[in-house]
Amino acid sequence: MDLGAQFRSLEPELRGAMDEILRSCNFIKGPAVERFNKNFLKLHGGKYGVGCANGTSAITVALRALGVGAGDEVLVPNHTFFGTLEPIVEVGARPVLVEIDEKWHQLDLQDAVKKLTKKTKCIIPVHLYGLPEPMDQIMAFAREHQLRVIEDCAQAHLAKWNGQPVGTFGEVATFSFYPGKNLGAYGDAGYILTQDEKLFDFISRYIDHGRKDKYLHEFFGGNFRMDGMQGAILDVKLSKMAEWTKRRLELAKAYDERLKNFRVLTPRPNAYGVYHLYVVEVSNRDEVMDHLKAAGIESLIHYPVTMNEQPAMSVYGYKKGQFPISERRASRIMSLPFFPEMTLEQMNKTVAEFLKVAEA
């Protein structure tokens, strides 16, 4: 994506917001963060929410809030970003990998059933690429097996399932504002959303050293606060989110029309996907990426290594070959250039070069 183009389109507003922080010296939390907290809820949906340090920390705090800890097991899709797993280990629990389904590239509940044990306490569906998981099915599964639910919405700002915002199904939801996200900070930042007032009270205190006021700490928490500069920047960008999301959908449709002979990852029926990335499968990925690079077009892979293949996961007995569907998918997917400021001329050039060498 072209973050420079985004900055240029908002430069006066962004510089004004940053200057406000420099003048006020509200560098940690403060009015700008509070303003963003409220405005994000208004736009995305949900009852209670608070900004935090980053998306990974948000999951750590969510797990703490739900009492997930040593000896517990947490179900998580095998195809995700490693940051979904790290917090599970951070709180002393064990990540249990679940295969993805063949059609939608999302958590396979039939495989999840096989992975249940007496220690299973939580499930984390991931709305990867901004494509919502079928949350009615996942919530039914969680109720049946008495599991806590954390929605990983790191890439799914404004996405919906059956008209309901993602993140409002589970007990807690987490968002990332990493610079490249649909709503990105100029550094690290995240958000925690919940529908439960008591959980919100705990979360709000936990991210700020577990304190009630400046020098009274009710429990041991941590330092997971959002800084004022990021809150101010995000609040400016938030005003453009609806427009940017609409443009993403227009671009995705244009790509779809041009790439009809290729398998593209798209939202399920009943899902309002927001396309954090535009992901297509090819059988000759290295050749395609090399060709695009030679033509001055960047492409990436999100994500080339599944969680069972990660060296860090070998301590839990995971290794290559255990998850054939997600491993095959990871060997074929690639992300094409995709951002709201992208022009049709840029897209047509990308598609033209892609079609010269790509094989389904």
N, C-alpha and C positions, 0 to 999 in steps of 0.2 A: 504494500500500500504506500501511498504518498502522503506521509505526515506533514511534509512541507506545504503541500497544497492546502491541507486542512488548516494549518496555522495561518497561512496568508489570507484565507477567507474570513478569519475571525481575529486577526491581529489587534485591531484597536480595542476590542472588548477584552481580549485576553490580557493585554498589557495593562489595561485599566484595573482588572481584577487582581493581577499580581502586585501592582502599585499599591492597591488598597491594603494588602497584607503587609507590605514593607512599611507603609506609614503607620498602620495600627499595631504592628508587632505581635499580632495574634498568630503565632507560628504553629502552635499545637492546638488542635481542635478550634474552638472559637466560633464567632458568628457566621463566618463563611461556611464552615462545616455544618453547623446547625441548619443553615439555609438550604444547603445541598441535601442534607438528610431528608428534610421535609419535601423538597421539590422532586427528589427521585421517587419517593413514595407516591406522590400525586401523579406522576407521569407513568410509572411502571405499574403501580398497584400494590396493595398490601396495607397492613395495619401499623406495624412498628418496624423501624429500621434505623441503623446507625452505621456511619462510615468507619472503616478501620484501615489498618496498615496495608493489607494486600489480600488477594483472594485466597492464598494458601493459609494465612493466619485466620481468615474468616472461617475456614473449615475446622481448624483447631479449636477455635472458640465455640463453634456450633457443637462439636463433639463433647467438649467440656460441659456445655449447658445441658446436654441430654444425658450426662452421667456416663458416657462411654469411656472405658478405661482398661486397666490391666485385666487380662483374661478374656476380654470381649472380642468378638469377631464382627467385622463389617464387610458386607457385600458391596463390591464395586466393579464396574465394567472393566474388562481387560484392555479395551481400547479407549484410552483417555490420556490426559497429560499427567506426568508423574506427580505433580503437585496435589492431585486428588488423593494420592496414597500417603504422602509424607505425614500429614496431620494424624492419620490413623495410627501410624507408628509412634508419632510424637506423644500421643496420650497413653501409649502403652498397649494399645489394642493390635489386632492382627488383621491385615487386609486380606480378604478372600476374593479372588478374581472370578468373575463371571463372564462367560463367552457372550459375544454379540450375535444377534440374529442375522441370517443371510440376506434378508431383503432390505432392512432399514438401517443396519449397522448400529443397532442400539441394544441395550441390555436385554438378554434373553431370559425371561422369567422361568422358562422350563429348565434351563441350566441352573438358575438361581435356586430352584427347589432342591436340586441335587446337592447344592453346596451348604444347605442349612445344617446346623448342629445345635446342640443345647447352648452353645456359647454365642450364637448369632444374636446380636443385639440391634443392629442398625443396617440400613441399606442406603447407598448414595447413588441415585440416578444422576447421570450427567447429560445435560442438554448440549451435547457436543456440536460444534459448528453453528450453534444457534438454532438447531432443529429439535423441537420439544419431544421429550419422551412421552409415552402414553400414560399420563399420570393417574387416570382413573384405574387402570389395570395395576399399576405399581402400588397405589394406595390400598387397593383391595388385597393385594398380595401381602402388604405390610400388616394390615389389620388381621388377616387370617393367621399370620405367624407372629403377631405381637412384636413387630419391629418398629424402631424409631426411624424417621425418614428425614434426611438432609438432602435438599436439592442443590446440586452444583450447577449454578446458572452463570458461570464465569464468562460464557460466550453467548448468553441468551437474553440480553437486555431488551425488554419490550416484547419478547416472545410469549405466545399463549397456547394453551391446550384447551380445546372446546370453548374458546372465548374467555377463559380464565387465565390470568397472568401466571407464568411459571414462577415458582418460588412461593406461591400462596397455597400449595397443596400440602407439602411437608411441614413438619413442625418448625424447621429452620431452613433458610436458604442462604446461599452465599454467592457473591458476585465479585468479579475481578475488573479493575480499571487499569490494567496493564496498558501501556501506551498504544498498542496495536489493536485493542479491543474495540467493539462498536462504539463504546463510550470509554475513551482512554484518558488517563491522567498524563502529566509530564513527569512521571516517576512511578512509584508503586502506590497503589491504593486499592481498597476493597470495600465491601458492604455486606452487612448481615441483616436479613429480613426475617421476621417471625410474625405469626398471628396471635401469639400468646404473650400477654402483658407481663406475667411473672418471668418468663424466659427472657423477655426484652430487658427487664430490670437487671437480671443476672448478667446478661451479655454486656449491657452498657457499663456495668461496674467492672466486669472481668477485663475488658479491654483497657481499663484505666487503673490498673493495680488493685482492683477489688475494693476501691474506696467509695465511701459515702460522701465525704468532702475531702479537702486537700490533704489533711493529715490524719484522717480516720479511715482505716482499712478494715472492712468487715470480713474479708477472706483473702486468701492468696490468689491473685489474678496474674496479670502480665501487662506488658506495654505493647498494645496493639492498636494504638490510636491513629486516626487520620490526621495529617498535618494541614494547617490552614491554607497553604498555597495550593495543595491538591484539591481541597474543597472548593476554593474560589475558581480554579480552572475548570473543574468538572461542572460546576453550576453554570458557567458560561456555555460550555459545550452541550449541556443538557437541553438548552433551548433549541438546539438543532437536531435533536435525536429523532423526532418524528419525521422530519424532512429527510434526514440521512437514511433512516430505515426504509422509507418509501423508495428512495433511489436504489437501495440495495436490492429490493424486490424487483424493480424495473430492470436492473442489470442482470439479475439471476434469470429472469424470463428471457432476456435477449440472448444470454449465453445458452440457455436451454434450446432455444429455437435453432441455434447454429450448431449445436452438438448433439443432435437427435440420435446419432448412431453410437453414442457412448453412454456408459453408465455414470450418472451423476447422482450425488447424494442430495436428496430432496426431502422436504417435510412429509410426514405421514398425512393421510386424510384427517381432518379435524384439527390440524396443527397450523398455527400461524408462525412460520419460521422466519428468522431475521437474518439468516445467511451471514454469520461472522466470516465464513470462508466459502469459496466456491470450489468444491472438491469433485474431481473427476477421476475415473479409473482408466488406466491404460495398461497394456501388456508389455510395452517397451519404454518404461518410464525414464531410464537413464538417457536413452537416445533422445527422447522428447525434451527433457530438461536441458540437455547439452545444446540441442538445436535452438531452443528458445533463448538460452543464454547468449549464444553466438549472434542472435538477432537483436540483442539488447533488451530482452524481456526476462524479468525475474520470475521464477516459480519456486515453490517450496513444498515440503512434505510435512503434513500434520496428521499423524505422527508416524515416523518410519519404524520405530521399535515398540512393540507391544509390551505391556507391563510384565508378562511372564518371562520375557526375554531380557528384562533389565537385570544387570549384574547384582544390584542391591537386593532383588527379590529371590535370589538363589538361597538365602538363609531360610526361606519358607518352603523350599523344595520345588520352586518353579524353574522351568527351563524351556527352551525352544521345543516346539512340536506338540505342546499340550493343548493349544487353542488354534486349531487349523483355520477356522473361519476368519478370526481377527488377524492372524498372522498372514494369511493370503491377502486380505484386504490391505494390510499395512504395506505389503510389497507392491501394490498396484496404484495406490492413491497419490494424487498430487494436487496442490492448490494453485489455481491460476490467479493472475493479478485481479484484485477485486477491492474496490473502495469507492465511497460515494462520489468522489470528485473525478472518477474515471470517465473518460469520454467514449462515445461509440467508436470514434476513430481508433483509439487505443485498443478497445475491445476487438474491433475487426482485424487489426494487425495481429493481435494475440491469436485469435482464432485461425487466421490465414496461415500463420507459421505453425501452429499446433497441428492443423490438418495435413500439413505437408508430410509429417512423419508419424503421427500418432496412430496406434493400432489398438482396437478395442480388446 
